Amino acid sequence: MDPAGRTVSVLGFGDRGREIVADWLAATPAGRVVWSLVAERADDATLAALAGQVRAARVGWRLMLSGPEVDVLAARAVATGLGLLDAEIRAAVTGVDRKRVHCAHCQVTTEAEVPVGAEVPCRGCARRLHVYAHVARRTGAYLGFMADAEEVA
């Protein structure tokens, strides 16, 4: 919990995220939590609900996220895209197996269970993408670029 925050919204994903949310809620002083939600994934409905919270936020509001990296990054991208600052967000990542990989060639995002440095087929253009370690704040996804670009004539 950020002691500088006057109010807080809490969003968790999956079973482990639910456990962390419960711990955060138990440790947060009464009256500070203005919204809490646990969802299985960062789907469109969950991200829309989060966007509503960000739009309604006032000075002193903080966001706390917990769950798998793929969901936390997606939620964080929504929040920062609507103007939230890094200092206003706390996150607890419970797993890093799944990645969102943004194709630098066709701009489509592919989700896959793949480590950084591996390759994944793009669901948009079917190129073999190298999963680069860079995560874009705007998309909440890892950068993917054509793995065999040097070999293509």
DRENDO-1510 file (C-alpha; in Angstrom, 1 decimal, always signed):
<recs>
REC; n; res; u; v; w
REC; 1; MET; +0.0; +0.0; +0.0 .
REC; 2; ASP; +1.3; +3.4; -0.9 .
REC; 3; PRO; +1.1; +5.5; +2.3 .
REC; 4; ALA; +0.9; +8.7; +0.2 .
REC; 5; GLY; -2.3; +7.5; -1.4 .
REC; 6; ARG; -5.6; +8.9; +0.0 .
REC; 7; THR; -7.7; +6.3; -1.9 .
REC; 8; VAL; -6.9; +3.1; -3.8 .
REC; 9; SER; -8.4; +0.8; -6.4 .
REC; 10; VAL; -7.3; -2.8; -6.4 .
REC; 11; LEU; -7.4; -5.1; -9.4 .
REC; 12; GLY; -6.2; -8.7; -9.4 .
REC; 13; PHE; -6.1; -11.5; -11.9 .
REC; 14; GLY; -6.3; -15.3; -11.4 .
REC; 15; ASP; -6.1; -17.3; -8.2 .
REC; 16; ARG; -2.8; -15.9; -7.0 .
REC; 17; GLY; -3.9; -12.4; -7.8 .
REC; 18; ARG; -7.0; -13.0; -5.7 .
REC; 19; GLU; -4.9; -14.0; -2.7 .
REC; 20; ILE; -2.7; -10.8; -3.0 .
REC; 21; VAL; -5.8; -8.6; -3.4 .
REC; 22; ALA; -7.2; -10.2; -0.2 .
REC; 23; ASP; -4.0; -9.4; +1.7 .
REC; 24; TRP; -3.9; -5.8; +0.4 .
REC; 25; LEU; -7.5; -5.2; +1.3 .
REC; 26; ALA; -6.9; -6.6; +4.8 .
REC; 27; ALA; -3.9; -4.3; +5.2 .
REC; 28; THR; -5.5; -1.1; +3.8 .
REC; 29; PRO; -7.0; +1.3; +6.3 .
REC; 30; ALA; -10.8; +1.5; +6.3 .
REC; 31; GLY; -12.3; +3.9; +3.8 .
REC; 32; ARG; -9.3; +4.0; +1.5 .
REC; 33; VAL; -10.4; +1.3; -0.9 .
REC; 34; VAL; -12.8; +2.8; -3.4 .
REC; 35; TRP; -13.0; -0.2; -5.8 .
REC; 36; SER; -11.7; -3.7; -6.0 .
REC; 37; LEU; -12.1; -6.4; -8.6 .
REC; 38; VAL; -10.7; -9.8; -9.2 .
REC; 39; ALA; -11.0; -11.2; -12.8 .
REC; 40; GLU; -9.6; -14.3; -14.5 .
REC; 41; ARG; -8.0; -12.3; -17.3 .
REC; 42; ALA; -7.5; -8.7; -18.5 .
REC; 43; ASP; -10.3; -9.0; -20.9 .
REC; 44; ASP; -12.2; -6.1; -22.6 .
REC; 45; ALA; -14.8; -5.8; -19.9 .
REC; 46; THR; -12.3; -5.8; -17.1 .
REC; 47; LEU; -10.1; -3.2; -18.8 .
REC; 48; ALA; -13.2; -1.1; -19.5 .
REC; 49; ALA; -14.1; -1.1; -15.8 .
REC; 50; LEU; -10.5; -0.1; -15.0 .
REC; 51; ALA; -10.6; +2.7; -17.5 .
REC; 52; GLY; -13.8; +4.0; -15.8 .
REC; 53; GLN; -11.9; +4.0; -12.5 .
REC; 54; VAL; -8.9; +5.9; -13.9 .
REC; 55; ARG; -11.2; +8.5; -15.5 .
REC; 56; ALA; -12.9; +9.1; -12.2 .
REC; 57; ALA; -9.7; +9.3; -10.2 .
REC; 58; ARG; -8.8; +12.4; -8.2 .
REC; 59; VAL; -5.6; +13.6; -6.7 .
REC; 60; GLY; -4.2; +11.1; -4.2 .
REC; 61; TRP; -5.7; +8.0; -5.9 .
REC; 62; ARG; -3.5; +5.0; -6.4 .
REC; 63; LEU; -3.9; +1.8; -8.4 .
REC; 64; MET; -2.7; -1.6; -7.2 .
REC; 65; LEU; -2.5; -4.6; -9.7 .
REC; 66; SER; -1.7; -8.2; -9.1 .
REC; 67; GLY; -1.6; -11.3; -11.2 .
REC; 68; PRO; +0.3; -12.7; -14.2 .
REC; 69; GLU; +2.6; -10.3; -16.1 .
REC; 70; VAL; +0.5; -10.5; -19.3 .
REC; 71; ASP; -2.6; -9.2; -17.4 .
REC; 72; VAL; -0.8; -6.7; -15.2 .
REC; 73; LEU; +1.0; -5.2; -18.2 .
REC; 74; ALA; -2.3; -4.9; -20.2 .
REC; 75; ALA; -4.0; -3.2; -17.2 .
REC; 76; ARG; -1.0; -0.9; -16.7 .
REC; 77; ALA; -1.1; +0.1; -20.4 .
REC; 78; VAL; -4.7; +1.2; -20.0 .
REC; 79; ALA; -4.0; +3.2; -16.9 .
REC; 80; THR; -0.9; +4.9; -18.2 .
REC; 81; GLY; -2.6; +5.5; -21.5 .
REC; 82; LEU; -5.2; +7.5; -19.6 .
REC; 83; GLY; -2.6; +9.6; -17.9 .
REC; 84; LEU; -1.7; +7.7; -14.7 .
REC; 85; LEU; +1.9; +8.1; -13.7 .
REC; 86; ASP; +4.3; +5.3; -12.8 .
REC; 87; ALA; +4.4; +6.5; -9.2 .
REC; 88; GLU; +0.6; +6.1; -8.9 .
REC; 89; ILE; +0.7; +2.3; -9.7 .
REC; 90; ARG; +1.9; -0.6; -7.6 .
REC; 91; ALA; +2.1; -4.1; -9.1 .
REC; 92; ALA; +2.7; -7.6; -7.9 .
REC; 93; VAL; +3.5; -10.0; -10.7 .
REC; 94; THR; +2.7; -13.7; -10.0 .
REC; 95; GLY; +4.0; -15.3; -13.2 .
REC; 96; VAL; +5.8; -14.5; -16.4 .
REC; 97; ASP; +5.1; -17.5; -18.6 .
REC; 98; ARG; +2.6; -15.8; -21.0 .
REC; 99; LYS; +3.6; -12.8; -23.1 .
REC; 100; ARG; +1.9; -10.3; -25.3 .
REC; 101; VAL; +4.1; -9.8; -28.3 .
REC; 102; HIS; +3.5; -6.7; -30.5 .
REC; 103; CYS; +4.6; -7.3; -34.2 .
REC; 104; ALA; +6.7; -4.4; -35.5 .
REC; 105; HIS; +5.7; -5.3; -39.0 .
REC; 106; CYS; +1.9; -5.6; -39.0 .
REC; 107; GLN; +1.1; -4.0; -35.6 .
REC; 108; VAL; -0.9; -7.1; -34.4 .
REC; 109; THR; -0.4; -8.4; -30.9 .
REC; 110; THR; +0.0; -12.1; -30.3 .
REC; 111; GLU; -0.3; -13.8; -26.9 .
REC; 112; ALA; +1.7; -16.9; -26.3 .
REC; 113; GLU; +3.5; -18.9; -23.6 .
REC; 114; VAL; +7.0; -18.1; -24.6 .
REC; 115; PRO; +10.2; -16.7; -22.9 .
REC; 116; VAL; +12.0; -13.6; -23.9 .
REC; 117; GLY; +14.5; -14.4; -26.6 .
REC; 118; ALA; +12.4; -17.1; -28.1 .
REC; 119; GLU; +10.3; -17.0; -31.4 .
REC; 120; VAL; +6.6; -17.0; -31.9 .
REC; 121; PRO; +4.5; -16.9; -35.1 .
REC; 122; CYS; +2.6; -13.6; -35.5 .
REC; 123; ARG; -1.1; -14.2; -35.7 .
REC; 124; GLY; -1.4; -11.2; -38.1 .
REC; 125; CYS; +1.3; -11.7; -40.7 .
REC; 126; ALA; +2.6; -15.2; -39.8 .
REC; 127; ARG; +6.2; -13.9; -39.6 .
REC; 128; ARG; +8.4; -15.7; -37.1 .
REC; 129; LEU; +8.9; -13.0; -34.4 .
REC; 130; HIS; +11.9; -12.8; -32.1 .
REC; 131; VAL; +10.5; -11.8; -28.6 .
REC; 132; TYR; +12.7; -8.9; -27.6 .
REC; 133; ALA; +13.2; -7.9; -23.9 .
REC; 134; HIS; +11.7; -4.4; -24.5 .
REC; 135; VAL; +8.2; -3.8; -23.1 .
REC; 136; ALA; +6.3; -0.9; -24.6 .
REC; 137; ARG; +4.3; +1.2; -22.0 .
REC; 138; ARG; +1.7; +2.1; -24.6 .
REC; 139; THR; +0.8; -1.5; -25.6 .
REC; 140; GLY; +1.8; -3.4; -22.5 .
REC; 141; ALA; +3.5; -5.9; -24.8 .
REC; 142; TYR; +7.0; -7.1; -25.7 .
REC; 143; LEU; +8.4; -6.0; -29.0 .
REC; 144; GLY; +8.5; -8.7; -31.7 .
REC; 145; PHE; +10.4; -8.4; -34.9 .
REC; 146; MET; +11.2; -10.7; -37.8 .
REC; 147; ALA; +13.5; -13.4; -36.5 .
REC; 148; ASP; +15.3; -14.2; -39.8 .
REC; 149; ALA; +15.4; -10.7; -41.3 .
REC; 150; GLU; +19.0; -11.1; -42.2 .
REC; 151; GLU; +18.3; -14.3; -44.2 .
REC; 152; VAL; +15.5; -12.8; -46.3 .
REC; 153; ALA; +16.8; -11.6; -49.7 .
</recs>
